[in-house]
Amino acid sequence: MGRKPHEIAREKALSLSSVDGRDGGWLTVYESFAGAWQQDVAVDQVQVMSFYAVFSCITLIANDIGKLRAKLVEQDANGIWTETTNPAFTPVLRKPNRYQNHIQFRENWMCSKLSRGNAYALKQRDSRRVVTGLYLLDPSRVTPLVAPDGSVYYQLGDDNLANIDAVAIVPASEIIHDRMNCLFHPLVGLSPIYACGLAATQGLAAQKNSARFFTNMSRPSGVLTAPGTVTQDTADRLKAKWELNYTGENFGKVAVLGDGLKYERISVTAVESQMLEQLKWTAEVVCSCFHVPPFKIGIGQMPTYQNAEILNQIYYSDCLQSLIEQFEACMDEGLGLDTPINGRMLGVELDLDGLLRMDTATKIKTLSEGIKGAVLSPNEARKRIDLKPLPGGDSVFMQQQNWSLEQLDKRDIINDKPAVAPPPAEPEAEPEVDKLLDILNRKAPEGLTHV
């Protein structure tokens, strides 16, 4: 009997070393180095997540991938992947764990990956060693460990949802680790926030400043100036009286100034600071780091030179495709589908029909062209629009006048052969001779025959 994974992990626990992709790990966003381009500006990850562009990009991507149905597919002898079912793998795709459905599971997966750069899923197995549950872990409580021989382990903190009541070390075979932007270590992913954190912080500062500005009735702060010398007692008295009578709920009342007192503002207005332009710029920087077209989160205008389908194709190829492919590869490897099982090649795919949807008229036209072109059978086209199959609709239709290239080639060969001359026809007998022979035959004596 071989040793169990947790027994091997316990033996190697003392020799494992933690992975450090940046100073302080990969869970905290810092400047690139002290005094670098961010000028030692600390980026608060929680606050950065509240910036509307960061929030919109993460939730947009997570929701779009979360709504795609995960299906189990099988490769046939022709190399075609078709949807199938299997009692060992289909249930975990439909219900990954006891507290999340498959949509919430993928949304949580993508939110963890986009915000932290890493997504960890702990496997739950039955007595057959078949994966029956997947529990997403808090990235702040997971630490990758590397043994001297290069094997990878993960140190897990306590997590009640995943039934982990104490710190545990598990081998990599029990964890699905999806990561992105591994710039400093192959086991440490980096969130796009690493690149756009400063822009998001600037955007938040602009929003907070704007909120204070509008709270002050859209009027900048200022000072009271006098032409002569003002004692400290007089200055304190004027300040207290001004704040009491002309700020807060009393803002907007008429103030009477004498002795040459003037009110001069010291802060700039929103127009002077180009606040809208700055907010737009910071949002565009965030979109570029997440590879999201700005118009998808309401920044700028939607391009009018392309239709909606082309714009969605651009969004899919530039932003979603890599994340979808990585998710499918991680699920294949995590469920043990990366190798043939009993001679069957299985895999996990996300149904893209939920993302790249066409309008009804275009969809019907496309399916009709597919039937006419012998690409789809009528029942296959009806299935795309959720209609029941019809008797005799499983065959591909083709018009009678359509010939294959092979048949046309044979026909051309036959037509190119030289025509064979017909044999000469026998000369016809003259009518008078035929009549004479008939008379002789009738009048000839009996017993006589022609020589």
C-alpha positions in Angstrom: 0.0 0.0 0.0 1.4 3.4 -1.0 1.5 6.3 1.5 -1.3 8.8 1.5 -0.6 12.3 0.3 -1.0 13.9 3.7 1.5 11.5 5.2 4.1 12.5 2.6 3.3 16.1 3.2 3.8 15.7 7.0 7.3 14.2 6.4 8.3 17.1 4.1 6.7 19.9 6.1 9.9 20.8 7.9 11.9 21.2 4.6 9.4 23.2 2.7 10.1 26.8 1.8 7.5 29.4 1.1 7.3 31.2 -2.3 7.8 34.9 -2.3 7.0 36.6 -5.6 7.4 40.2 -4.2 8.3 41.7 -0.9 5.7 40.6 1.6 4.1 38.0 -0.8 1.7 38.4 -3.6 -1.3 39.4 -1.4 -0.3 43.0 -0.8 0.1 45.5 -3.5 3.2 47.7 -3.1 5.2 50.0 -5.2 7.6 48.4 -7.7 10.4 49.4 -5.3 10.9 52.0 -2.6 11.0 55.5 -4.2 10.2 54.2 -7.7 7.7 55.6 -10.2 4.9 55.4 -7.6 7.0 57.6 -5.3 6.3 55.3 -2.3 2.6 55.8 -2.6 0.9 52.9 -0.8 -2.0 51.3 -2.6 -4.8 50.0 -0.4 -6.3 47.0 -2.2 -9.6 47.3 -0.4 -10.0 50.9 -1.4 -8.8 50.3 -4.9 -11.5 47.7 -5.4 -14.1 50.4 -4.6 -13.0 52.5 -7.6 -15.8 52.3 -10.1 -13.6 51.3 -13.1 -11.8 48.4 -11.1 -15.2 47.2 -9.7 -16.8 47.3 -13.2 -14.0 45.5 -15.0 -13.8 42.7 -12.4 -17.5 42.2 -12.1 -18.1 42.4 -15.9 -15.5 39.7 -16.6 -16.6 37.5 -13.7 -20.3 37.8 -14.7 -19.7 37.1 -18.4 -17.6 34.0 -17.6 -19.9 32.9 -14.8 -23.0 32.7 -17.1 -21.3 30.3 -19.5 -22.4 26.8 -18.9 -19.7 24.3 -18.2 -20.3 21.1 -20.2 -18.5 17.7 -20.3 -17.4 16.9 -23.9 -15.9 13.7 -25.4 -13.7 13.4 -28.5 -14.9 10.8 -31.1 -12.9 8.9 -33.6 -13.1 11.8 -36.0 -11.6 14.2 -33.5 -15.0 16.0 -33.0 -15.8 17.1 -29.5 -19.5 16.5 -28.6 -21.3 17.0 -25.3 -21.8 13.9 -23.1 -22.5 12.9 -19.5 -20.6 10.9 -17.0 -21.7 10.0 -13.4 -18.2 10.7 -12.1 -17.7 14.2 -13.5 -21.1 15.7 -14.5 -22.4 16.2 -10.9 -19.4 18.3 -9.8 -19.8 20.6 -12.9 -23.5 21.2 -12.1 -23.0 21.7 -8.3 -19.3 22.3 -7.4 -20.0 22.5 -3.6 -22.7 22.6 -1.0 -23.1 26.3 -0.9 -22.5 27.5 -4.5 -24.1 26.8 -7.8 -22.0 26.6 -10.9 -22.6 30.2 -11.8 -21.6 31.5 -8.4 -18.6 29.2 -8.3 -17.1 30.6 -11.6 -17.9 34.2 -10.6 -16.1 33.7 -7.3 -13.2 32.0 -9.1 -12.8 34.9 -11.5 -13.2 37.6 -8.8 -10.4 35.9 -6.8 -8.1 35.6 -9.8 -8.7 39.1 -11.1 -8.4 40.8 -7.7 -5.6 38.7 -6.2 -4.0 37.1 -9.2 -4.6 33.6 -7.9 -7.6 31.3 -7.5 -7.3 28.2 -5.3 -9.8 25.4 -5.3 -9.6 22.5 -2.7 -10.7 19.1 -4.0 -13.1 16.9 -2.1 -12.8 13.2 -3.1 -14.9 10.1 -2.4 -13.6 6.6 -1.7 -13.0 6.1 -5.4 -10.7 9.1 -5.4 -13.1 10.9 -7.7 -13.5 14.6 -7.2 -17.0 15.3 -5.9 -16.6 18.9 -4.7 -14.5 22.0 -5.2 -14.1 24.6 -2.5 -12.6 28.0 -3.4 -10.2 29.3 -0.7 -9.3 32.7 0.5 -6.0 33.6 -1.3 -4.8 35.4 1.8 -4.8 32.1 3.7 -3.0 30.0 1.1 0.8 29.9 0.8 2.6 27.9 -2.0 5.5 25.8 -0.6 8.3 24.2 -2.6 10.2 21.1 -1.3 14.0 20.6 -2.0 13.1 18.1 -4.7 10.9 20.6 -6.5 7.5 19.2 -5.5 4.9 21.7 -4.7 2.7 21.9 -1.6 0.2 24.4 -0.3 -0.2 25.6 3.3 -3.9 26.3 4.0 -5.2 28.4 6.8 -8.4 27.6 8.7 -11.6 27.8 6.6 -14.9 26.7 7.9 -16.6 26.6 4.5 -13.9 24.2 3.2 -14.0 22.2 6.5 -10.4 23.2 7.4 -10.3 23.8 11.2 -6.5 24.1 11.5 -3.4 24.9 9.4 -2.9 22.1 6.9 -0.3 21.3 4.3 -1.6 19.5 1.2 0.2 18.4 -2.0 -0.5 20.2 -5.3 -2.6 17.2 -6.5 -5.3 18.3 -4.1 -5.4 22.0 -5.2 -6.5 23.6 -8.4 -4.3 26.7 -8.7 -5.3 29.1 -11.5 -3.0 32.1 -11.7 -2.3 35.0 -14.1 0.6 37.4 -14.9 3.4 35.3 -13.2 6.0 37.9 -13.7 8.2 37.1 -10.7 7.6 33.4 -9.9 5.7 30.7 -11.8 3.6 29.9 -8.7 2.7 33.5 -7.9 0.1 35.4 -9.9 -0.3 39.1 -10.1 -3.5 41.0 -10.3 -4.0 43.7 -12.9 -4.4 46.0 -9.9 -0.6 45.8 -9.6 -0.3 47.9 -12.7 -3.3 50.2 -12.3 -3.4 50.6 -8.5 -1.9 54.1 -8.6 -4.4 55.2 -11.3 -7.2 53.8 -9.3 -6.0 55.6 -6.1 -5.8 58.9 -8.1 -9.3 58.4 -9.3 -10.6 57.7 -5.8 -8.9 60.9 -4.6 -10.5 62.9 -7.4 -13.9 61.4 -6.5 -13.5 62.2 -2.8 -12.3 65.7 -3.6 -15.3 66.2 -5.8 -17.6 64.9 -3.1 -16.2 67.5 -0.6 -16.4 70.2 -3.2 -20.1 69.6 -3.9 -20.8 69.3 -0.2 -19.5 72.8 0.0 -22.1 74.0 -2.5 -19.6 73.7 -5.4 -17.6 76.6 -4.0 -13.9 76.3 -3.3 -12.5 77.0 0.1 -10.7 80.4 0.7 -9.4 82.9 3.2 -10.5 86.3 4.5 -7.8 89.0 3.8 -7.5 92.5 5.3 -5.4 95.3 3.9 -3.8 96.0 7.3 -2.4 94.0 10.2 -4.8 91.7 12.0 -4.1 90.5 15.5 -4.4 86.8 16.3 -7.4 87.5 18.5 -9.2 89.3 15.7 -8.3 86.6 13.2 -9.6 83.8 15.5 -12.8 85.8 16.2 -13.4 86.4 12.5 -12.7 82.8 11.7 -15.1 81.4 14.4 -17.8 83.9 13.4 -17.5 83.0 9.7 -17.6 79.3 10.3 -20.5 79.6 12.6 -22.7 81.9 10.5 -21.8 81.1 6.9 -20.8 77.4 6.8 -22.6 74.1 7.2 -26.4 74.6 7.4 -25.9 78.4 7.3 -24.1 78.2 4.0 -25.5 80.7 1.5 -26.4 83.4 3.9 -25.4 87.0 3.1 -22.1 88.1 4.7 -21.3 91.8 5.2 -17.6 92.5 5.1 -16.1 95.8 6.2 -12.7 97.4 6.8 -11.4 96.1 3.4 -12.0 92.4 4.2 -12.0 90.3 1.1 -12.8 86.6 0.5 -10.2 84.9 -1.8 -10.4 81.2 -2.8 -7.3 79.1 -2.4 -8.5 75.8 -4.0 -9.1 75.3 -7.7 -12.5 74.5 -9.2 -13.4 71.2 -11.0 -12.9 72.9 -14.4 -9.5 74.2 -13.5 -8.3 70.9 -12.2 -9.8 69.1 -15.2 -11.5 66.6 -12.9 -13.6 64.9 -15.6 -10.6 64.4 -17.9 -8.6 63.0 -15.0 -11.3 60.6 -14.0 -11.7 59.5 -17.6 -7.9 59.0 -17.9 -7.7 56.9 -14.7 -10.6 54.7 -15.9 -9.0 54.2 -19.3 -5.8 53.1 -17.6 -7.7 50.6 -15.5 -9.5 49.2 -18.6 -6.2 48.8 -20.4 -4.7 46.8 -17.6 -7.8 44.5 -17.5 -7.9 44.4 -21.4 -11.5 45.5 -21.3 -12.8 47.9 -24.1 -13.7 51.1 -22.3 -17.2 51.3 -23.8 -18.1 48.0 -22.0 -18.1 49.8 -18.7 -19.5 53.1 -19.9 -16.3 55.0 -20.7 -16.6 56.9 -23.9 -18.9 56.1 -26.8 -19.5 52.8 -28.4 -17.9 52.5 -31.8 -20.6 52.9 -34.5 -18.5 51.5 -37.4 -19.0 47.9 -36.2 -22.0 46.0 -35.2 -22.6 44.5 -31.8 -21.4 41.0 -32.8 -18.1 42.3 -34.0 -17.6 44.3 -30.8 -18.4 41.3 -28.7 -15.9 39.3 -30.7 -13.2 41.9 -30.0 -14.1 41.8 -26.3 -13.9 38.0 -26.3 -10.6 37.6 -28.1 -8.8 40.4 -26.3 -10.1 39.9 -22.8 -12.1 36.7 -22.1 -10.6 34.0 -24.3 -7.4 33.6 -22.4 -9.2 33.4 -19.0 -11.7 30.9 -20.5 -9.0 28.7 -21.9 -7.0 28.8 -18.6 -10.2 27.8 -16.7 -10.9 24.9 -19.0 -7.3 23.7 -18.7 -7.3 23.9 -14.9 -10.6 22.0 -14.7 -9.3 19.3 -17.1 -6.2 18.8 -15.0 -7.9 19.1 -11.7 -10.6 16.5 -12.5 -8.1 14.1 -14.1 -9.4 14.6 -17.6 -6.1 15.5 -19.2 -5.4 11.8 -19.9 -7.7 9.2 -21.5 -10.0 7.4 -19.2 -10.9 3.8 -20.2 -10.1 4.8 -23.8 -12.3 7.8 -23.7 -10.9 11.4 -24.1 -13.0 13.7 -22.0 -12.8 17.4 -21.3 -14.5 20.5 -19.9 -15.6 23.3 -22.1 -17.6 26.5 -21.5 -20.6 27.0 -23.8 -19.8 30.2 -25.7 -23.4 30.5 -27.1 -24.3 32.3 -23.9 -21.8 35.0 -24.7 -21.7 35.4 -28.5 -25.4 35.6 -29.1 -26.7 37.0 -32.4 -30.0 38.8 -32.9 -32.9 36.6 -33.9 -33.0 37.7 -37.6 -29.3 37.1 -38.1 -29.4 33.8 -36.2 -32.2 32.5 -38.4 -30.5 33.6 -41.5 -27.2 32.0 -40.5 -28.9 28.7 -39.7 -30.8 28.7 -42.9 -27.6 29.2 -44.9 -26.0 26.4 -42.9 -28.8 24.0 -44.0 -28.7 25.1 -47.6 -24.9 24.7 -47.7 -25.2 21.1 -46.3 -23.3 22.2 -43.1 -26.1 21.6 -40.7 -29.0 19.2 -40.7 -32.5 20.7 -40.0 -32.6 19.1 -36.5 -29.2 20.5 -35.6 -30.4 24.0 -36.6 -33.6 23.6 -34.7 -31.7 22.5 -31.6 -29.8 25.9 -31.7 -33.1 27.7 -31.3 -34.5 25.3 -28.7 -37.0 23.5 -31.0 -37.9 19.8 -31.0 -36.4 17.6 -33.8 -38.6 16.6 -36.7 -38.8 13.1 -38.3 -36.3 12.8 -41.1 -34.5 16.0 -40.1 -31.2 14.3 -39.1 -29.9 14.1 -42.6 -28.0 16.8 -44.4 -29.9 18.1 -47.4 -28.4 18.8 -50.8 -30.0 19.9 -54.0 -29.9 17.4 -56.8 -28.1 19.6 -59.3 -25.1 19.8 -57.0 -22.3 17.5 -58.1 -19.1 16.6 -56.3 -15.8 17.6 -57.8 -14.9 13.9 -58.3 -18.1 13.4 -60.3 -17.5 16.5 -62.4 -14.0 15.3 -63.2 -15.2 11.9 -64.4 -17.8 13.6 -66.5 -15.2 15.8 -68.1 -13.0 12.8 -68.9 -15.9 11.0 -70.7 -16.7 14.1 -72.7 -13.1 14.7 -73.8 -12.8 11.2 -75.4 -13.1 11.2 -79.3 -16.4 10.0 -80.6 -16.4 6.5 -82.2 -17.7 6.4 -85.8 -20.8 4.2 -86.2 -20.7 1.2 -88.6 -22.0 1.8 -92.1 -25.6 1.0 -92.6 -26.6 -1.9 -94.9 -28.0 -0.8 -98.3 -31.7 -1.1 -98.6 -33.1 -3.3 -101.4 -34.9 -1.6 -104.2 -38.7 -1.9 -104.0 -39.1 -3.4 -107.6 -36.7 -6.2 -106.9 -38.6 -7.1 -103.7 -41.9 -7.2 -105.6 -40.5 -9.5 -108.4 -39.1 -12.0 -105.8 -42.4 -12.1 -104.0 -44.2 -13.0 -107.3 -41.8 -15.7 -108.2 -42.1 -17.3 -104.8 -45.9 -17.4 -105.1 -45.9 -18.9 -108.7 -43.0 -21.4 -108.3 -44.1 -25.1 -108.8 -44.1 -27.3 -105.8 -40.9 -29.1 -105.2 -38.8 -26.3 -106.7 -36.5 -24.4 -104.5 -34.2 -21.5 -105.1 -30.6 -22.4 -105.7 
